[in-house]
């Protein structure tokens, strides 16, 4: 019998749309938060690996405010000298750990998550990248949602919005219009995570892998489009370095990959046929679709009013980068932290087979 991690009788009411937007309040930060009424029984797990400390002061300020609300565990895979500076800066603010040497995998973020969730002191765990900035309302909303589901997928928005964040917001809006975007943060029930044995540390698209693993083990997910969590934009160089790597994620989603690969040939065919009207019509349709995503669940209050115009640009970029990603697959994988990762994520079928193998008693 397949192992089922979902709890019978768990409250299933999940805020959605405008209800979720009202539940979380105005997106912001923790620095100017109102006095805390009650600490939350939540573990905040932050995996990171830094080569320098350009953002240390800002992150330390965020962690200071965060620590007034929840228990924080930072799993730090930085080099020893950087780790030591972090330990000095965060002493008394958070629990600062090195990745568990017994946990091995090509994706350092997943190794950090596996270490942090194993050490978590609470059932409700928020996992977040180092550029994610929760406010109190967002943390409380994620905590409430975990009473009814096994995993929560919030919605990120960039703030501030330099040109490359505006460009990438086109992706966010299209994903929102067609379903839900993939943020830099998830919240999960620790018991569910432990029961399924964590998730694969040798894949690139780690958030998709975690969501698929929860589903494969019978868990439930909530992705309320109005649960907004701020995200700091990367610098321009980092943004450019992510383009092919993010396109490589689509190798785990065949329908998306096929659509992305079709973009460039379609554009070239329209240009060869000297039919710019086709391109203009397609661009208008893409902008209209992105605008649906921008307005969904009160999104107009967090996404710039011009952001939908970025969607056609992002789509053409993804069309080019998808071909480069396929080429990288032929070369053995996409470069990551000095090595190559081959798999973007495991298929749902492979994860169900793994679940069944774990739940089958030995003869």
C-alpha positions as CSV (number, residue, x, y, z in Angstrom):
1,X,0.0,0.0,0.0
2,X,1.5,3.4,-0.9
3,X,2.7,5.5,2.0
4,X,0.5,8.5,2.5
5,X,1.9,11.5,4.4
6,X,-1.3,13.5,4.6
7,X,-3.0,13.6,7.9
8,X,-6.6,12.5,8.1
9,X,-9.0,15.2,9.4
10,X,-6.6,18.1,8.7
11,X,-8.3,21.4,8.2
12,X,-8.5,21.9,4.5
13,X,-9.6,25.6,4.2
14,X,-7.0,27.4,2.1
15,X,-7.2,31.1,1.3
16,X,-7.1,31.8,-2.4
17,X,-7.2,34.9,-4.6
18,X,-8.4,38.0,-2.9
19,X,-8.9,36.2,0.4
20,X,-5.3,35.3,0.6
21,X,-4.3,38.8,-0.4
22,X,-6.3,40.2,2.5
23,X,-4.9,37.6,4.9
24,X,-1.3,38.6,4.3
25,X,-1.6,42.3,4.3
26,X,0.8,44.7,2.6
27,X,4.0,43.1,1.5
28,X,7.1,44.6,3.1
29,X,9.9,43.8,5.5
30,X,10.6,43.1,9.1
31,X,12.7,46.1,10.0
32,X,9.7,48.3,10.6
33,X,7.3,45.6,11.8
34,X,4.9,46.4,14.6
35,X,5.6,45.0,18.0
36,X,5.3,41.2,17.9
37,X,2.2,39.9,19.7
38,X,3.3,36.2,19.7
39,X,6.2,34.3,18.5
40,X,5.3,31.6,15.9
41,X,6.2,27.9,16.4
42,X,7.9,28.0,13.1
43,X,11.5,27.1,12.0
44,X,13.0,29.3,9.3
45,X,15.7,27.5,7.3
46,X,18.0,29.6,5.3
47,X,20.6,27.7,3.2
48,X,23.4,29.8,1.8
49,X,26.9,29.6,0.3
50,X,28.6,33.0,-0.2
51,X,32.0,33.8,-1.6
52,X,31.9,37.3,-0.3
53,X,30.0,39.5,2.2
54,X,28.7,42.4,0.1
55,X,25.1,41.9,1.5
56,X,26.0,40.9,5.1
57,X,24.8,44.0,6.9
58,X,21.4,44.0,5.1
59,X,20.9,40.2,5.7
60,X,21.9,40.6,9.3
61,X,19.3,43.3,9.8
62,X,16.7,41.0,8.3
63,X,17.7,38.1,10.4
64,X,17.5,40.2,13.5
65,X,13.9,41.1,12.9
66,X,13.1,37.6,11.8
67,X,14.5,36.1,15.0
68,X,11.8,38.1,17.0
69,X,9.1,36.2,15.2
70,X,10.4,32.6,14.6
71,X,13.4,30.4,15.3
72,X,16.0,30.7,12.5
73,X,18.5,28.1,11.3
74,X,21.1,29.3,8.8
75,X,22.9,26.4,7.1
76,X,26.1,28.0,5.8
77,X,28.2,26.2,3.2
78,X,30.5,29.2,2.7
79,X,34.3,28.9,2.8
80,X,35.8,28.8,6.3
81,X,36.8,32.4,6.5
82,X,33.4,33.6,5.3
83,X,31.7,31.1,7.6
84,X,33.7,32.5,10.6
85,X,32.6,36.1,9.7
86,X,29.0,35.0,9.5
87,X,29.3,33.2,12.9
88,X,30.6,36.4,14.5
89,X,27.9,38.6,12.9
90,X,25.0,36.3,13.8
91,X,26.0,35.1,17.2
92,X,23.0,35.3,19.5
93,X,20.7,36.0,16.5
94,X,20.2,32.7,14.8
95,X,21.4,29.1,15.0
96,X,24.4,28.9,12.5
97,X,25.3,25.5,11.2
98,X,27.6,24.0,8.6
99,X,26.0,21.5,6.2
100,X,25.9,17.9,7.6
101,X,28.9,16.1,6.1
102,X,26.9,12.9,6.0
103,X,24.5,14.5,3.5
104,X,26.0,14.4,0.0
105,X,24.6,15.8,-3.3
106,X,25.4,18.0,-6.2
107,X,22.9,20.7,-5.3
108,X,24.4,22.6,-2.3
109,X,21.1,24.3,-1.6
110,X,19.3,21.0,-1.1
111,X,22.1,19.7,1.1
112,X,21.5,22.8,3.2
113,X,17.8,22.3,3.3
114,X,18.2,18.6,4.3
115,X,20.5,19.6,7.1
116,X,18.2,22.5,8.3
117,X,14.9,20.6,8.2
118,X,16.5,17.6,10.1
119,X,17.6,20.1,12.8
120,X,14.3,22.0,12.9
121,X,12.7,22.5,16.3
122,X,9.1,22.9,14.9
123,X,6.6,21.1,12.7
124,X,6.1,24.1,10.5
125,X,9.2,24.9,8.5
126,X,9.8,27.8,6.1
127,X,12.6,27.3,3.6
128,X,13.9,30.4,1.9
129,X,16.7,31.6,-0.3
130,X,19.0,34.3,1.0
131,X,17.3,37.0,-1.2
132,X,13.8,36.3,0.2
133,X,12.3,38.8,2.6
134,X,9.2,37.8,4.5
135,X,7.2,40.2,6.6
136,X,5.2,39.1,9.6
137,X,1.9,38.8,7.8
138,X,3.5,36.5,5.2
139,X,5.0,34.2,7.9
140,X,1.7,34.0,9.8
141,X,-0.2,33.2,6.6
142,X,2.2,30.4,5.7
143,X,2.0,29.1,9.2
144,X,-1.8,29.0,9.1
145,X,-1.9,27.3,5.7
146,X,0.4,24.5,7.0
147,X,-2.4,23.6,9.4
148,X,-4.3,22.3,6.4
149,X,-1.7,21.2,3.8
150,X,1.7,19.7,3.7
151,X,3.4,22.3,1.5
152,X,2.8,26.0,0.8
153,X,4.1,27.7,-2.4
154,X,4.0,31.5,-1.9
155,X,4.3,34.2,-4.6
156,X,7.5,36.2,-4.9
157,X,7.7,39.8,-6.3
158,X,10.8,41.8,-6.8
159,X,11.4,45.0,-4.8
160,X,13.2,47.1,-5.9
161,X,12.7,46.5,-9.6
162,X,15.8,47.3,-11.8
163,X,15.6,46.6,-15.5
164,X,16.5,42.9,-15.2
165,X,14.0,42.3,-12.4
166,X,11.4,44.0,-14.6
167,X,12.4,41.6,-17.4
168,X,12.1,38.6,-15.2
169,X,8.8,39.7,-13.9
170,X,7.5,38.9,-17.3
171,X,8.1,35.3,-16.5
172,X,6.4,35.6,-13.2
173,X,3.2,37.1,-14.7
174,X,2.9,34.5,-17.4
175,X,3.3,31.7,-14.8
176,X,0.6,33.4,-12.7
177,X,-1.7,33.6,-15.6
178,X,-1.3,29.9,-16.4
179,X,-1.1,28.6,-12.9
180,X,1.5,29.6,-10.3
181,X,5.0,30.8,-10.4
182,X,8.0,29.1,-8.8
183,X,9.3,31.3,-5.9
184,X,12.5,31.2,-3.9
185,X,10.7,29.9,-0.9
186,X,8.5,27.1,0.2
187,X,6.9,26.1,3.5
188,X,6.6,22.4,4.5
189,X,5.5,20.3,7.4
190,X,8.5,18.7,8.9
191,X,6.8,15.4,9.6
192,X,5.9,15.1,5.9
193,X,9.5,15.9,4.9
194,X,11.0,13.4,7.2
195,X,8.5,10.6,6.4
196,X,9.3,10.9,2.7
197,X,13.0,10.9,3.3
198,X,13.6,14.4,2.1
199,X,14.2,15.0,-1.6
200,X,16.9,14.4,-4.2
201,X,20.0,16.5,-3.7
202,X,21.3,15.8,-7.2
203,X,18.8,17.8,-9.3
204,X,18.9,21.4,-10.5
205,X,15.2,22.5,-10.1
206,X,15.0,21.8,-6.4
207,X,11.7,23.5,-5.7
208,X,9.9,21.4,-8.4
209,X,11.6,18.3,-7.0
210,X,10.3,19.0,-3.5
211,X,6.8,19.8,-4.6
212,X,6.7,16.6,-6.8
213,X,8.0,14.5,-4.0
214,X,5.4,15.7,-1.6
215,X,2.7,15.0,-4.1
216,X,4.2,11.5,-4.9
217,X,3.9,10.6,-1.2
218,X,0.2,11.7,-1.0
219,X,0.8,15.1,0.4
220,X,-1.2,18.2,-0.4
221,X,-0.1,21.6,-1.7
222,X,-1.4,25.2,-1.5
223,X,-0.3,27.9,-3.9
224,X,-2.4,30.9,-3.1
225,X,-1.7,33.6,-5.7
226,X,-2.2,36.4,-3.1
227,X,0.4,35.2,-0.6
228,X,3.1,37.8,-1.7
229,X,6.6,37.6,-0.4
230,X,9.2,40.2,-1.3
231,X,12.4,39.1,-3.1
232,X,15.6,41.2,-3.6
233,X,16.7,41.2,-7.3
234,X,20.1,39.8,-8.1
235,X,22.8,42.0,-9.6
236,X,23.0,42.2,-13.4
237,X,25.9,39.9,-13.7
238,X,24.2,37.2,-11.6
239,X,21.0,37.6,-13.6
240,X,22.9,37.1,-16.9
241,X,24.6,34.0,-15.5
242,X,21.2,32.4,-14.6
243,X,19.6,32.6,-18.1
244,X,20.6,29.2,-19.5
245,X,20.5,27.5,-16.1
246,X,16.9,28.6,-15.5
247,X,16.0,27.4,-19.0
248,X,17.5,24.0,-18.1
249,X,14.7,23.7,-15.5
250,X,12.3,23.2,-18.4
251,X,13.9,19.8,-19.2
252,X,11.9,18.5,-16.3
253,X,8.6,19.9,-17.8
254,X,8.3,18.5,-21.4
255,X,5.3,20.6,-22.4
256,X,7.0,23.8,-21.3
257,X,10.2,22.8,-23.0
258,X,8.4,22.1,-26.3
259,X,6.7,25.4,-26.2
260,X,9.9,27.2,-25.4
261,X,11.8,25.4,-28.2
262,X,9.1,26.4,-30.7
263,X,9.4,30.1,-30.0
264,X,12.7,30.8,-31.9
265,X,11.7,28.8,-35.1
266,X,8.3,30.6,-35.1
267,X,10.0,34.0,-34.9
268,X,12.5,33.2,-37.6
269,X,9.7,31.8,-39.9
270,X,7.7,35.0,-39.5
271,X,10.7,37.2,-40.3
272,X,11.6,35.0,-43.3
273,X,8.0,35.3,-44.6
274,X,8.2,39.1,-44.0
275,X,5.1,39.0,-41.9
276,X,5.8,41.3,-39.0
277,X,2.1,41.5,-38.3
278,X,2.2,38.0,-37.0
279,X,4.9,38.9,-34.5
280,X,3.1,42.0,-33.4
281,X,-0.2,40.0,-32.9
282,X,1.6,37.3,-30.9
283,X,3.4,40.0,-28.8
284,X,0.1,41.7,-28.0
285,X,-1.5,38.3,-27.0
286,X,1.5,37.5,-24.7
287,X,1.2,41.0,-23.1
288,X,-2.5,40.5,-22.6
289,X,-1.9,37.1,-20.9
290,X,0.8,38.6,-18.7
291,X,-1.6,41.4,-17.7
292,X,-4.1,38.7,-16.5
293,X,-1.3,37.4,-14.3
294,X,-0.4,40.9,-13.0
295,X,-4.0,41.6,-11.9
296,X,-4.7,38.2,-10.5
297,X,-5.4,38.2,-6.7
298,X,-4.6,41.9,-6.3
299,X,-1.2,41.6,-8.0
300,X,-1.4,45.1,-9.4
301,X,-0.3,46.4,-6.0
302,X,3.0,44.6,-6.1
303,X,3.9,44.2,-9.8
304,X,4.8,47.4,-11.8
305,X,2.1,48.6,-14.2
306,X,4.5,48.1,-17.2
307,X,5.6,44.6,-16.2
308,X,3.4,42.8,-18.7
309,X,5.3,44.5,-21.5
310,X,8.4,42.5,-20.5
311,X,6.6,39.1,-21.2
312,X,7.3,38.9,-24.9
313,X,11.0,39.9,-24.4
314,X,11.4,37.2,-21.7
315,X,9.6,34.6,-23.9
316,X,12.0,35.2,-26.8
317,X,15.0,35.0,-24.4
318,X,13.7,31.8,-23.0
319,X,13.2,30.4,-26.6
320,X,16.9,31.1,-27.3
321,X,18.2,29.8,-24.0
322,X,16.1,26.6,-24.2
323,X,18.1,25.6,-27.3
324,X,21.3,26.3,-25.4
325,X,20.0,24.3,-22.4
326,X,19.3,21.3,-24.7
327,X,22.9,21.6,-26.0
328,X,24.2,21.6,-22.4
329,X,22.2,18.4,-21.8
330,X,24.0,16.8,-24.6
331,X,27.3,17.9,-23.1
332,X,26.5,16.1,-19.8
333,X,24.5,18.8,-17.9
334,X,24.5,22.4,-16.9
335,X,27.4,23.9,-15.0
336,X,26.7,24.4,-11.3
337,X,29.1,25.2,-8.5
338,X,32.1,23.9,-10.4
339,X,30.5,20.7,-11.6
340,X,27.6,19.7,-13.9
341,X,24.1,18.6,-12.9
342,X,22.4,16.4,-15.4
343,X,18.8,16.1,-14.2
344,X,16.6,19.1,-13.8
345,X,14.2,17.1,-11.7
346,X,12.8,13.6,-11.4
347,X,9.5,12.8,-13.1
348,X,6.4,12.2,-11.1
349,X,6.4,8.6,-12.2
350,X,9.9,8.0,-11.0
351,X,9.1,9.5,-7.6
352,X,6.0,7.4,-7.2
353,X,8.1,4.3,-8.1
354,X,10.6,5.3,-5.4
355,X,7.8,5.8,-2.9
356,X,6.4,2.3,-3.7
357,X,9.8,0.8,-3.4
358,X,10.2,2.4,0.1
359,X,6.8,1.3,1.3
360,X,7.1,-2.4,0.0
361,X,7.9,-4.7,3.0
362,X,11.0,-6.8,2.5
363,X,10.3,-10.5,2.0
